[in-house]
Amino acid sequence: MTDTTVVHLAGQAMLIIAELAGPALAVTLVVGLVVSLFQAVTSIQESTLSFLPKLVAVALVLLLTGQWMVGQLVGFVEQLYASIPGLVQK
């Protein structure tokens, strides 16, 4: 296995990680922004107020996209396992 192969595999792994984490992070960002705007408008400065809405939003995202995420991860691992014989040098 060459260093180019290792870098390529690492790049693929980071890409799949970003792809899988993206929906949850985007929803958390939007919910946090909405809660922050609500706090600014109503002058409520409770720091724990944003935790529950973010938790519920991430749970919903994982519920809706969890099957797709597992499918993507399983596909990546299957592809990785299938490429092992070609990666081993004699």
N, CA, C and O atoms as a GROMACS GRO file, in nm:
protein
  360
    1MET      N    1   0.085  -0.117   0.000
    1MET     CA    2   0.000   0.000   0.000
    1MET      C    3   0.090   0.123   0.000
    1MET      O    4   0.182   0.133   0.080
    2THR      N    5   0.062   0.214  -0.089
    2THR     CA    6   0.144   0.335  -0.101
    2THR      C    7   0.084   0.447  -0.018
    2THR      O    8  -0.029   0.438   0.030
    3ASP      N    9   0.161   0.552  -0.002
    3ASP     CA   10   0.112   0.666   0.073
    3ASP      C   11  -0.002   0.736   0.000
    3ASP      O   12  -0.089   0.795   0.064
    4THR      N   13  -0.003   0.730  -0.131
    4THR     CA   14  -0.113   0.789  -0.208
    4THR      C   15  -0.244   0.716  -0.180
    4THR      O   16  -0.349   0.779  -0.168
    5THR      N   17  -0.238   0.585  -0.168
    5THR     CA   18  -0.356   0.505  -0.137
    5THR      C   19  -0.410   0.539   0.002
    5THR      O   20  -0.531   0.551   0.022
    6VAL      N   21  -0.320   0.555   0.097
    6VAL     CA   22  -0.361   0.589   0.234
    6VAL      C   23  -0.428   0.725   0.236
    6VAL      O   24  -0.531   0.743   0.302
    7VAL      N   25  -0.371   0.822   0.166
    7VAL     CA   26  -0.429   0.956   0.162
    7VAL      C   27  -0.566   0.952   0.094
    7VAL      O   28  -0.659   1.020   0.137
    8HIS      N   29  -0.578   0.872  -0.012
    8HIS     CA   30  -0.706   0.859  -0.082
    8HIS      C   31  -0.812   0.798   0.009
    8HIS      O   32  -0.925   0.846   0.015
    9LEU      N   33  -0.777   0.692   0.081
    9LEU     CA   34  -0.871   0.628   0.173
    9LEU      C   35  -0.910   0.722   0.287
    9LEU      O   36  -1.026   0.727   0.327
   10ALA      N   37  -0.813   0.796   0.338
   10ALA     CA   38  -0.842   0.893   0.444
   10ALA      C   39  -0.935   1.003   0.393
   10ALA      O   40  -1.025   1.046   0.465
   11GLY      N   41  -0.912   1.047   0.271
   11GLY     CA   42  -1.000   1.148   0.212
   11GLY      C   43  -1.141   1.098   0.194
   11GLY      O   44  -1.237   1.170   0.221
   12GLN      N   45  -1.155   0.973   0.148
   12GLN     CA   46  -1.288   0.914   0.135
   12GLN      C   47  -1.356   0.902   0.271
   12GLN      O   48  -1.476   0.928   0.283
   13ALA      N   49  -1.281   0.862   0.372
   13ALA     CA   50  -1.338   0.848   0.506
   13ALA      C   51  -1.385   0.984   0.560
   13ALA      O   52  -1.493   0.993   0.620
   14MET      N   53  -1.305   1.087   0.541
   14MET     CA   54  -1.345   1.220   0.589
   14MET      C   55  -1.466   1.272   0.512
   14MET      O   56  -1.551   1.342   0.568
   15LEU      N   57  -1.474   1.239   0.383
   15LEU     CA   58  -1.588   1.282   0.303
   15LEU      C   59  -1.716   1.214   0.351
   15LEU      O   60  -1.821   1.279   0.361
   16ILE      N   61  -1.710   1.086   0.380
   16ILE     CA   62  -1.829   1.016   0.427
   16ILE      C   63  -1.869   1.064   0.567
   16ILE      O   64  -1.988   1.071   0.598
   17ILE      N   65  -1.772   1.097   0.650
   17ILE     CA   66  -1.802   1.152   0.782
   17ILE      C   67  -1.873   1.286   0.771
   17ILE      O   68  -1.971   1.310   0.840
   18ALA      N   69  -1.823   1.372   0.683
   18ALA     CA   70  -1.888   1.503   0.663
   18ALA      C   71  -2.027   1.487   0.605
   18ALA      O   72  -2.120   1.560   0.642
   19GLU      N   73  -2.043   1.391   0.514
   19GLU     CA   74  -2.173   1.366   0.453
   19GLU      C   75  -2.274   1.315   0.555
   19GLU      O   76  -2.391   1.353   0.551
   20LEU      N   77  -2.230   1.232   0.646
   20LEU     CA   78  -2.321   1.176   0.746
   20LEU      C   79  -2.351   1.275   0.859
   20LEU      O   80  -2.461   1.274   0.914
   21ALA      N   81  -2.255   1.357   0.894
   21ALA     CA   82  -2.276   1.452   1.004
   21ALA      C   83  -2.345   1.580   0.957
   21ALA      O   84  -2.400   1.654   1.039
   22GLY      N   85  -2.343   1.606   0.828
   22GLY     CA   86  -2.398   1.730   0.773
   22GLY      C   87  -2.542   1.759   0.810
   22GLY      O   88  -2.571   1.868   0.859
   23PRO      N   89  -2.635   1.666   0.788
   23PRO     CA   90  -2.775   1.698   0.819
   23PRO      C   91  -2.798   1.733   0.966
   23PRO      O   92  -2.870   1.829   0.996
   24ALA      N   93  -2.740   1.658   1.056
   24ALA     CA   94  -2.759   1.686   1.199
   24ALA      C   95  -2.698   1.820   1.237
   24ALA      O   96  -2.756   1.897   1.313
   25LEU      N   97  -2.580   1.848   1.184
   25LEU     CA   98  -2.515   1.976   1.215
   25LEU      C   99  -2.591   2.094   1.157
   25LEU      O  100  -2.602   2.199   1.221
   26ALA      N  101  -2.644   2.079   1.036
   26ALA     CA  102  -2.719   2.188   0.974
   26ALA      C  103  -2.847   2.217   1.052
   26ALA      O  104  -2.880   2.334   1.074
   27VAL      N  105  -2.918   2.113   1.092
   27VAL     CA  106  -3.041   2.134   1.169
   27VAL      C  107  -3.010   2.196   1.304
   27VAL      O  108  -3.083   2.284   1.351
   28THR      N  109  -2.903   2.151   1.368
   28THR     CA  110  -2.862   2.210   1.496
   28THR      C  111  -2.829   2.358   1.480
   28THR      O  112  -2.863   2.439   1.566
   29LEU      N  113  -2.763   2.392   1.372
   29LEU     CA  114  -2.728   2.532   1.346
   29LEU      C  115  -2.853   2.617   1.328
   29LEU      O  116  -2.863   2.726   1.385
   30VAL      N  117  -2.949   2.569   1.250
   30VAL     CA  118  -3.071   2.645   1.225
   30VAL      C  119  -3.153   2.659   1.352
   30VAL      O  120  -3.203   2.768   1.382
   31VAL      N  121  -3.168   2.551   1.428
   31VAL     CA  122  -3.246   2.558   1.553
   31VAL      C  123  -3.178   2.650   1.653
   31VAL      O  124  -3.245   2.727   1.722
   32GLY      N  125  -3.046   2.644   1.662
   32GLY     CA  126  -2.973   2.734   1.751
   32GLY      C  127  -2.991   2.879   1.713
   32GLY      O  128  -3.004   2.966   1.800
   33LEU      N  129  -2.991   2.907   1.582
   33LEU     CA  130  -3.011   3.045   1.536
   33LEU      C  131  -3.151   3.094   1.569
   33LEU      O  132  -3.168   3.208   1.613
   34VAL      N  133  -3.251   3.010   1.548
   34VAL     CA  134  -3.389   3.049   1.578
   34VAL      C  135  -3.408   3.073   1.728
   34VAL      O  136  -3.471   3.170   1.768
   35VAL      N  137  -3.353   2.986   1.810
   35VAL     CA  138  -3.365   3.004   1.955
   35VAL      C  139  -3.290   3.129   1.999
   35VAL      O  140  -3.339   3.202   2.086
   36SER      N  141  -3.174   3.155   1.941
   36SER     CA  142  -3.100   3.277   1.976
   36SER      C  143  -3.177   3.403   1.938
   36SER      O  144  -3.178   3.500   2.012
   37LEU      N  145  -3.240   3.400   1.821
   37LEU     CA  146  -3.322   3.515   1.782
   37LEU      C  147  -3.439   3.533   1.877
   37LEU      O  148  -3.472   3.645   1.915
   38PHE      N  149  -3.502   3.424   1.916
   38PHE     CA  150  -3.612   3.430   2.012
   38PHE      C  151  -3.565   3.487   2.145
   38PHE      O  152  -3.634   3.569   2.206
   39GLN      N  153  -3.448   3.444   2.190
   39GLN     CA  154  -3.394   3.496   2.316
   39GLN      C  155  -3.361   3.644   2.305
   39GLN      O  156  -3.382   3.719   2.400
   40ALA      N  157  -3.310   3.686   2.191
   40ALA     CA  158  -3.277   3.828   2.174
   40ALA      C  159  -3.402   3.915   2.169
   40ALA      O  160  -3.404   4.025   2.224
   41VAL      N  161  -3.506   3.865   2.104
   41VAL     CA  162  -3.629   3.943   2.092
   41VAL      C  163  -3.701   3.952   2.226
   41VAL      O  164  -3.754   4.058   2.260
   42THR      N  165  -3.703   3.844   2.302
   42THR     CA  166  -3.778   3.843   2.428
   42THR      C  167  -3.692   3.878   2.549
   42THR      O  168  -3.743   3.884   2.661
   43SER      N  169  -3.565   3.901   2.529
   43SER     CA  170  -3.470   3.934   2.637
   43SER      C  171  -3.460   3.824   2.742
   43SER      O  172  -3.431   3.852   2.858
   44ILE      N  173  -3.485   3.701   2.702
   44ILE     CA  174  -3.466   3.587   2.792
   44ILE      C  175  -3.322   3.542   2.774
   44ILE      O  176  -3.282   3.506   2.664
   45GLN      N  177  -3.245   3.542   2.880
   45GLN     CA  178  -3.104   3.508   2.872
   45GLN      C  179  -3.074   3.376   2.944
   45GLN      O  180  -2.976   3.365   3.018
   46GLU      N  181  -3.159   3.279   2.923
   46GLU     CA  182  -3.140   3.148   2.984
   46GLU      C  183  -3.053   3.064   2.891
   46GLU      O  184  -3.090   3.039   2.777
   47SER      N  185  -2.938   3.020   2.941
   47SER     CA  186  -2.844   2.948   2.855
   47SER      C  187  -2.888   2.804   2.826
   47SER      O  188  -2.844   2.745   2.727
   48THR      N  189  -2.973   2.748   2.911
   48THR     CA  190  -3.017   2.610   2.889
   48THR      C  191  -3.140   2.601   2.800
   48THR      O  192  -3.184   2.490   2.770
   49LEU      N  193  -3.194   2.713   2.757
   49LEU     CA  194  -3.316   2.713   2.677
   49LEU      C  195  -3.294   2.648   2.540
   49LEU      O  196  -3.386   2.588   2.485
   50SER      N  197  -3.176   2.660   2.484
   50SER     CA  198  -3.154   2.609   2.349
   50SER      C  199  -3.121   2.459   2.348
   50SER      O  200  -3.119   2.399   2.241
   51PHE      N  201  -3.096   2.399   2.462
   51PHE     CA  202  -3.056   2.259   2.464
   51PHE      C  203  -3.168   2.164   2.422
   51PHE      O  204  -3.146   2.078   2.337
   52LEU      N  205  -3.285   2.178   2.478
   52LEU     CA  206  -3.395   2.086   2.449
   52LEU      C  207  -3.441   2.094   2.303
   52LEU      O  208  -3.459   1.989   2.240
   53PRO      N  209  -3.462   2.213   2.246
   53PRO     CA  210  -3.501   2.216   2.104
   53PRO      C  211  -3.395   2.153   2.012
   53PRO      O  212  -3.429   2.086   1.915
   54LYS      N  213  -3.267   2.175   2.042
   54LYS     CA  214  -3.161   2.114   1.961
   54LYS      C  215  -3.163   1.963   1.975
   54LYS      O  216  -3.146   1.890   1.877
   55LEU      N  217  -3.184   1.915   2.097
   55LEU     CA  218  -3.189   1.771   2.121
   55LEU      C  219  -3.304   1.706   2.046
   55LEU      O  220  -3.287   1.601   1.984
   56VAL      N  221  -3.421   1.769   2.050
   56VAL     CA  222  -3.538   1.716   1.980
   56VAL      C  223  -3.515   1.720   1.828
   56VAL      O  224  -3.549   1.625   1.758
   57ALA      N  225  -3.457   1.829   1.778
   57ALA     CA  226  -3.433   1.842   1.635
   57ALA      C  227  -3.334   1.737   1.584
   57ALA      O  228  -3.355   1.677   1.479
   58VAL      N  229  -3.227   1.715   1.659
   58VAL     CA  230  -3.129   1.614   1.618
   58VAL      C  231  -3.189   1.475   1.626
   58VAL      O  232  -3.161   1.390   1.541
   59ALA      N  233  -3.271   1.449   1.727
   59ALA     CA  234  -3.337   1.319   1.736
   59ALA      C  235  -3.429   1.296   1.616
   59ALA      O  236  -3.433   1.186   1.562
   60LEU      N  237  -3.501   1.398   1.574
   60LEU     CA  238  -3.587   1.385   1.457
   60LEU      C  239  -3.506   1.363   1.329
   60LEU      O  240  -3.544   1.282   1.244
   61VAL      N  241  -3.395   1.435   1.317
   61VAL     CA  242  -3.310   1.417   1.199
   61VAL      C  243  -3.254   1.276   1.195
   61VAL      O  244  -3.254   1.212   1.090
   62LEU      N  245  -3.208   1.226   1.308
   62LEU     CA  246  -3.156   1.089   1.312
   62LEU      C  247  -3.265   0.986   1.287
   62LEU      O  248  -3.240   0.882   1.226
   63LEU      N  249  -3.386   1.014   1.332
   63LEU     CA  250  -3.498   0.924   1.307
   63LEU      C  251  -3.532   0.921   1.158
   63LEU      O  252  -3.561   0.815   1.103
   64LEU      N  253  -3.530   1.037   1.095
   64LEU     CA  254  -3.566   1.045   0.953
   64LEU      C  255  -3.455   1.000   0.859
   64LEU      O  256  -3.483   0.940   0.755
   65THR      N  257  -3.331   1.027   0.893
   65THR     CA  258  -3.220   0.998   0.802
   65THR      C  259  -3.130   0.885   0.851
   65THR      O  260  -3.029   0.855   0.787
   66GLY      N  261  -3.164   0.823   0.961
   66GLY     CA  262  -3.078   0.719   1.017
   66GLY      C  263  -3.059   0.601   0.925
   66GLY      O  264  -2.948   0.548   0.913
   67GLN      N  265  -3.165   0.558   0.859
   67GLN     CA  266  -3.154   0.444   0.768
   67GLN      C  267  -3.062   0.478   0.650
   67GLN      O  268  -2.981   0.395   0.609
   68TRP      N  269  -3.075   0.597   0.597
   68TRP     CA  270  -2.987   0.641   0.488
   68TRP      C  271  -2.842   0.648   0.535
   68TRP      O  272  -2.752   0.606   0.463
   69MET      N  273  -2.821   0.700   0.655
   69MET     CA  274  -2.685   0.711   0.708
   69MET      C  275  -2.620   0.574   0.725
   69MET      O  276  -2.505   0.554   0.688
   70VAL      N  277  -2.695   0.479   0.780
   70VAL     CA  278  -2.642   0.344   0.797
   70VAL      C  279  -2.614   0.281   0.661
   70VAL      O  280  -2.512   0.213   0.645
   71GLY      N  281  -2.702   0.302   0.564
   71GLY     CA  282  -2.679   0.249   0.430
   71GLY      C  283  -2.553   0.304   0.366
   71GLY      O  284  -2.478   0.230   0.302
   72GLN      N  285  -2.529   0.434   0.383
   72GLN     CA  286  -2.408   0.496   0.328
   72GLN      C  287  -2.284   0.439   0.395
   72GLN      O  288  -2.185   0.409   0.328
   73LEU      N  289  -2.289   0.424   0.525
   73LEU     CA  290  -2.174   0.373   0.599
   73LEU      C  291  -2.146   0.227   0.565
   73LEU      O  292  -2.031   0.188   0.549
   74VAL      N  293  -2.250   0.147   0.553
   74VAL     CA  294  -2.233   0.006   0.517
   74VAL      C  295  -2.177  -0.004   0.375
   74VAL      O  296  -2.091  -0.088   0.349
   75GLY      N  297  -2.225   0.078   0.284
   75GLY     CA  298  -2.173   0.078   0.148
   75GLY      C  299  -2.025   0.114   0.144
   75GLY      O  300  -1.949   0.053   0.069
   76PHE      N  301  -1.985   0.211   0.224
   76PHE     CA  302  -1.844   0.250   0.229
   76PHE      C  303  -1.758   0.137   0.284
   76PHE      O  304  -1.651   0.108   0.230
   77VAL      N  305  -1.805   0.074   0.390
   77VAL     CA  306  -1.728  -0.035   0.451
   77VAL      C  307  -1.720  -0.155   0.357
   77VAL      O  308  -1.616  -0.218   0.347
   78GLU      N  309  -1.830  -0.186   0.288
   78GLU     CA  310  -1.826  -0.296   0.191
   78GLU      C  311  -1.728  -0.268   0.078
   78GLU      O  312  -1.654  -0.356   0.035
   79GLN      N  313  -1.728  -0.144   0.031
   79GLN     CA  314  -1.633  -0.105  -0.074
   79GLN      C  315  -1.489  -0.114  -0.022
   79GLN      O  316  -1.399  -0.157  -0.094
   80LEU      N  317  -1.469  -0.074   0.101
   80LEU     CA  318  -1.336  -0.080   0.160
   80LEU      C  319  -1.289  -0.224   0.175
   80LEU      O  320  -1.175  -0.256   0.142
   81TYR      N  321  -1.377  -0.311   0.225
   81TYR     CA  322  -1.341  -0.452   0.240
   81TYR      C  323  -1.316  -0.519   0.105
   81TYR      O  324  -1.228  -0.604   0.093
   82ALA      N  325  -1.393  -0.482   0.005
   82ALA     CA  326  -1.375  -0.541  -0.128
   82ALA      C  327  -1.243  -0.497  -0.192
   82ALA      O  328  -1.188  -0.568  -0.275
   83SER      N  329  -1.193  -0.381  -0.152
   83SER     CA  330  -1.069  -0.331  -0.212
   83SER      C  331  -0.944  -0.378  -0.137
   83SER      O  332  -0.833  -0.350  -0.181
   84ILE      N  333  -0.960  -0.449  -0.027
   84ILE     CA  334  -0.844  -0.494   0.051
   84ILE      C  335  -0.749  -0.582  -0.030
   84ILE      O  336  -0.628  -0.560  -0.023
   85PRO      N  337  -0.797  -0.680  -0.106
   85PRO     CA  338  -0.701  -0.762  -0.182
   85PRO      C  339  -0.618  -0.682  -0.280
   85PRO      O  340  -0.502  -0.715  -0.303
   86GLY      N  341  -0.674  -0.579  -0.339
   86GLY     CA  342  -0.599  -0.495  -0.432
   86GLY      C  343  -0.501  -0.402  -0.362
   86GLY      O  344  -0.408  -0.352  -0.425
   87LEU      N  345  -0.522  -0.378  -0.234
   87LEU     CA  346  -0.435  -0.287  -0.159
   87LEU      C  347  -0.310  -0.356  -0.107
   87LEU      O  348  -0.208  -0.291  -0.084
   88VAL      N  349  -0.318  -0.485  -0.089
   88VAL     CA  350  -0.207  -0.558  -0.032
   88VAL      C  351  -0.102  -0.582  -0.141
   88VAL      O  352  -0.131  -0.638  -0.247
   89GLN      N  353   0.019  -0.539  -0.112
   89GLN     CA  354   0.128  -0.560  -0.208
   89GLN      C  355   0.200  -0.690  -0.173
   89GLN      O  356   0.210  -0.728  -0.057
   90LYS      N  357   0.249  -0.755  -0.275
   90LYS     CA  358   0.324  -0.880  -0.251
   90LYS      C  359   0.470  -0.855  -0.241
   90LYS      O  360   0.547  -0.949  -0.220
   0.00000   0.00000   0.00000
